[in-house]
């Protein structure tokens, strides 16, 4: 399903969430990222905001 969605998005983006409503066919389990890979420290957020403002 993610591969099909990626193709619909143009192939350059990776969908991060797929929302399914209702009952569908079973799909295989996918590995999850650890919180450390997903969450940013407050100092990283302020550095990103400063970079966005200057660009």
C-alpha positions in Angstrom: 0.0 0.0 0.0 2.8 2.4 0.8 4.5 1.7 -2.5 1.3 2.5 -4.4 0.8 5.7 -2.4 4.5 6.7 -3.0 3.9 6.3 -6.8 0.8 8.4 -6.6 2.8 11.1 -4.7 5.3 11.2 -7.6 7.9 8.8 -6.3 10.0 11.3 -4.5 8.2 11.2 -1.1 7.8 8.4 1.4 4.5 8.3 3.1 4.9 8.2 6.9 1.4 7.3 7.9 -1.3 5.3 6.1 -4.7 5.7 7.6 -7.2 2.9 6.9 -10.9 3.3 7.6 -13.2 0.3 7.8 -12.2 -3.4 7.3 -9.5 -4.3 4.8 -7.4 -7.2 3.9 -4.7 -8.1 6.4 -1.3 -6.5 5.8 2.1 -7.5 7.0 3.5 -5.8 10.1 6.0 -3.0 9.5 8.9 -2.1 11.8 8.6 1.1 13.8 11.2 3.8 14.4 12.5 4.3 17.9 11.4 7.5 19.6 15.0 8.8 19.5 14.9 8.6 15.7 11.6 10.6 15.6 11.7 13.2 18.3 13.9 16.3 18.3 15.5 18.0 21.3 14.3 21.6 21.9 17.8 22.9 20.9 17.4 21.1 17.5 14.0 22.8 17.0 15.3 26.3 17.6 18.3 25.6 15.3 15.9 24.5 12.6 13.6 27.5 13.1 16.6 29.9 12.8 17.7 28.1 9.6 14.2 28.4 8.1 14.0 32.1 8.9 17.3 32.9 7.2 16.6 30.9 4.1 
